Amino acid sequence: MVTDANARLCRQFITANSKAFRQAEQRYGVPSSIAAALLFVETRLGKVLGDTSENAFYTLASMAVSRTPESISDWLPQLRDHERHMDWIAETMPKRADWAYKETRALVEHMLRDRVPPEHLPGSIYGAVGLCQFMPSNIATYGADGDGDGRVDLFTVPDAVASLSHYLARHGWKAGLSRERQHALLMRYNHSTVYANTIMVAAYYAFVVVTLALGFALDARRAFTYKNKPSEICLANEKHRWGIYYVLVICLLVGYIMQNGGFGGASGFGMYANF
């Protein structure tokens, strides 16, 4: 489920990479909380970059040349009840091989264009790469150079944040979208209701943590501003504290409503296990 601890991890990640998130949000309009929550769901903020021992090039190339059940005879016994599904396997494998060939070719083009060594490509079982888990065919279209080094490296935070934000923006993300529209766009990234629900709730909690941290930081800054005028310190801080408390109450109220099913909230959501 979504937890306070994971929300803090997202907030800390945003803080540690504030420039990358700020620039991406200014350019593409995707909130930092959404971008960080997406990275958390995809790769635990870059800590889990692959779920297979082979790199993405090997994974995709192997699928591309495996067109018949005979070509995976050593692996088939690991598939439960495979004997009952041999017709489906035989029909599906050529289609999967054609798809994998296109992805392999796109990955090779990415390696050549962006000077990415093949050993630098841990990936998912489907060949998705980077902190943002792009399929190779999406890199040329949506990949973005977030750090200005002239190449797209999705294993760096600036490029991953810029690229996922670019993807969402190209599919229609902009300021002021309804919750329903945001949800639909996240499902374009990964066609899973659970996936989109988890990101939206995680982003909300990350936003609350960031809001409160910012509020207390501003409270301290206000005290510093008035440090030479003792008569104004209490008045300034008192007014500012009431503003912070007001934001806190609103955030907690919205959180309570979401937790209890309001706004299509968390109690109605399926959650990824890593939350």
N, C-alpha and C positions, 0 to 999 in steps of 0.2 A: 504494500500500500504506500501511498504518499505519506512521508513522515517529516517531522520537523528537522531531523538530522539530515535527511537528503535535501531538504529545502536550504539548509545552511550550507551544504556542500555546493549547491548551485550558486548561492549568493557569493560564497568565497571564490568560486571559479570566475564569476562575473567581475568581482573586485580585482582579482589577480590579472585578469585580461581585459581591463576596463576600456583600453583604447580600441581593441578589436571589436568589442561589443558596441561601443559608442559609435564608431565609424560605420559599422554595418547597419545599425538602427537608423542613423542619419541618412544613409544612402538608400536603404531599401524599405524602411518603415516597419521592420519586424522587431517587436520589443525584445530586449535582452533576456527577459524572463522566459519568453517562448523559445528563443534560440538555445538558451542554456538547458531548459527542460528537454528539448528535443535531443540535444547531445547526451544528456544523462540517460534517456531511454535507449538511445542507439548504442552508445559505447561506454556508459558510466563515465562520461566526461573524458574519454580517451583512455580509460584504464583497461577496457576489454575491446580490443580491436579486431579480434577474429575468433571464430568458434570452430576452427579446423586447424590442424597442424601444418597443412600446406598453405603457401601464399596464394593470392588471388589469381595470379597468372597460371599457376599449375592447376588450380581448381577448374578454371574456365577452359583451359586448353584440354584438360582431361575429358570434360563433358563434351567438348566440340568434336573429339575424335571417337567418342563412344556412341555408335549409332545402332547397335544391336545388343540383345541380351548376352550374346556370346562374348562381347568385349568387356563385360563386367562380371564374368562368371565367378571370379574370386570373391566379389562383393555381394552377389545375390543372396547367398545363404544367410547374410546378416539381416536381410529384409524379411520380416515375419510373414509367413504364409505366402511367400512370393510365388509358389507354384500355382496358386489360385488366380494370380493376377498377371500371368505371363502375356496374355493377349494385350492387356492394357499397357504393360511395360514395353512390349515390342512396338506398339503404335505410338507411344509417347516419346521414345528415345530419339528418333530422327528429328522430331520437332524441337526437342530440347537441345540437340546437337546443333541445329541451325541457329537457334537463339544464342547458344554459348559461343558459336563461331563469331557472330556479330559483336558480342561483348568482348571476346578475346582480341579481336581486331581493334576495337575502340580502346582497349587497355594498352595495347602495343603503341597505338598512336599517341596516347597520353604519355607513356613512358618516353617516347622519342621527343615529343613536343615540349614536355615540361621537365625533361632530364631526371626522370624517376628511375632509380635502379630496381630491377625486378625483385631483389631480395628485400626491398623496402615496401613490400605490399602484403601485409597480413590482411586477411579478408574473411568474410562470412562464407557459409557453405554455398552461397549463390554467387560469390565473387564481388560483393559490395565492399568498398574500401573507404578508409579515412575515418576521422572522428564523426563525420556526418553520414557515413555509410552510403555513398553514391554508387550506383551501378556505373561501370565505365562509360556506357553510351550517354550518360547524362553529363559527364565532366566537360566535354567540349562545349556544350550548350549552356550549362548553368554554373560551371566552375568559375570562381572569381579569385583574383589575386588580391587578397586582403592586406598583405604586408608590403606590397609594392616592389617585390624582388623580381618581377618579370616572369613568374611561373606560378602554376597552381599546384600546391602540395596540400592535399586534404588531410595530411597528418600533422599539420600545423594549425594552431587555434585560429589565427587571423583568416587564413584561407578557408577553413572549414566553416567558420561562422559567416563569413561573407558569402560563401557558396550556398549554404542552406537558406540564407536570407534572400539571395538572388533567386533561388528556385521558387520560394514562396511568393516573392514579389512578381515574378513572371507569370505565376498562376493566379494573380489577382489580389495578393495581400496588400492592404493599405490601412492607414489609420481610420478608426471609426467603424470597422467591420463589426457586424453582429456576431454573437457567440456562435450561431448556427453556421455562418459563413466561414468563420475561423476554423470551426470543426471540419467543415467540408474541405478546406484547403489542406489541413493537416492530413486528411485521409488521401489526398492526392500524393502526399509524400510517402505514405504507407497505408494501403487500403485495409485498415483495421480500426473498427470502432473503439476497441480497448486502447489501442495505440493513441488515437487522437484524444480520447477522454483523459488518459494518464498525463499527457503533455499539458493539457489545459489546466488540470488541477494542480500539477506540479508547478506550473508557471505562476498560478495564483499564489501558492504558498511562498514561492521564491520572491514574488513581488511584495508580499506582506513583510517578509524578513528585511528586504532591501528598504522598504518604506520606513520601517521602524528604525533601522540603523541610520538612515539618512536623517530622520527627524531628530534623533538624539545627537547626531553629529552637528546639526545646525543649531541645536540648543547650546552645545558647548561653544560653537563659533560665536553665537550671539553674546554669551557671557564674556568671551574674550574681547569682542568689539567694544563692550561697555566697561572694561576693567578699570579705566581711569575715571569713571564717573559712578562712584558707589551709589549715589542716589537714584541712578537709572537702572542699575543692575537688576534689582528685584522686580521693577515694573516691566522691563523688557523681557526677562526670563519668565515672569508669571504669564504674560500674554502669550509668549511662544509656547510655553508648556501646555497651556490650554489648547492651542492649535494641534500640538502633537497628540494630546490625549483624545482630542476629537477624531483625528485620523485613526488612532488606535481603536477607539470604540467602533468606528465604521468598519474597519478591517475585520475586527472580531465578529461583528454582527453579520457581515457578509459571509465570513467563514462558517459561522454557526448555521446560517440558512443553507449554504452549499452542503455542509455535512449532513443536513437533515432533509436533503432532497430538493430544496428550492433551486430555481434557476437550472433544473436538470443536474443537480449537484452531485457531490462525491458519493452519496449513499446509493445513487443509481448507476454509478460507474463501475465497470470492470477494471481492475488495476493489474499492471504488470507485476510480476513477482519481485523484481528487483527494487520496487518501491516498498 
